[in-house]
């Protein structure tokens, strides 16, 4: 594997998390973020690398990286 999700995985993420989907953070592998588990936000888009870009209610627009971070639908 080249480190990137397959096209099928990206399409699956896009169908699971269309724009406007409300999500909550489960965990994030980013030592610099101020986001905490339980923080909520709205999906903006899933990019070609499988990153789910989220407008967090706190004002941040940090994406959840496929294979590194965990979110759940509300």
PENOR-V616487 format. One record per residue. N is the residue number from 1. PSI is psi in degrees with one decimal (999 if undefined). OMEGA is omega in degrees with one decimal (NA if undefined). Layout:
BEGIN
n	psi	omega
N	PSI	OMEGA
N	PSI	OMEGA
END
This chain:
BEGIN
n	psi	omega
1	143.7	-176.8
2	7.6	180.0
3	-9.7	178.5
4	145.6	177.8
5	152.9	178.3
6	164.3	177.3
7	-38.4	179.8
8	-40.2	178.1
9	-45.4	180.0
10	-44.3	179.6
11	-36.5	176.7
12	-44.2	177.0
13	-40.9	179.4
14	-36.0	179.6
15	-31.7	178.8
16	-32.4	-174.3
17	64.7	177.0
18	160.1	177.8
19	135.7	179.3
20	-11.2	179.3
21	132.2	176.8
22	135.0	-177.9
23	162.9	173.0
24	145.4	178.0
25	131.2	173.8
26	-50.5	176.4
27	153.0	179.2
28	129.9	-178.9
29	65.2	-178.6
30	106.6	-176.0
31	-11.5	-175.4
32	-10.8	-178.6
33	151.0	174.4
34	-1.7	177.5
35	144.8	-178.4
36	151.5	174.6
37	135.2	-177.5
38	-19.4	177.1
39	144.5	-175.6
40	155.0	178.9
41	-177.0	-177.1
42	129.9	179.6
43	134.0	175.4
44	-52.0	-176.2
45	155.6	169.5
46	121.7	-177.5
47	179.2	-175.5
48	-12.8	177.4
49	2.7	179.1
50	6.9	175.9
51	129.0	178.9
52	107.0	-178.9
53	129.5	-171.3
54	135.4	170.1
55	101.9	-178.5
56	146.5	-179.1
57	-22.4	178.9
58	-10.3	-179.8
59	-16.0	178.3
60	153.2	174.7
61	34.0	-179.0
62	137.7	179.4
63	152.6	173.6
64	119.2	-174.2
65	129.3	178.9
66	129.9	178.4
67	-7.9	-178.8
68	-42.9	-174.7
69	160.8	179.5
70	132.8	174.8
71	166.5	173.7
72	150.6	176.9
73	148.2	174.1
74	999	NA
END
